[in-house]
């Protein structure tokens, strides 16, 4: 019989947030890079997309 683990612990939520933050930084920064943005624009767009992913997608239940 398979044992079901509690997957909504604080550590699991932290790791999911970090994963979505990395994906958001990659998408936002990469898009800005392809559009010819400066380093500052890449960082800001990456942070914005990461925040949207973490607080928009993970926060909903």
Long-range contacts (C-beta under 8 A, 24 or more apart in sequence): 13-58, 16-58, 17-54, 17-58, 20-50, 20-53, 20-54, 20-57, 20-58, 21-50, 21-53, 21-54, 22-50, 23-50, 23-53, 24-49, 24-50, 24-51, 24-52, 24-53, 24-54, 25-49, 25-50
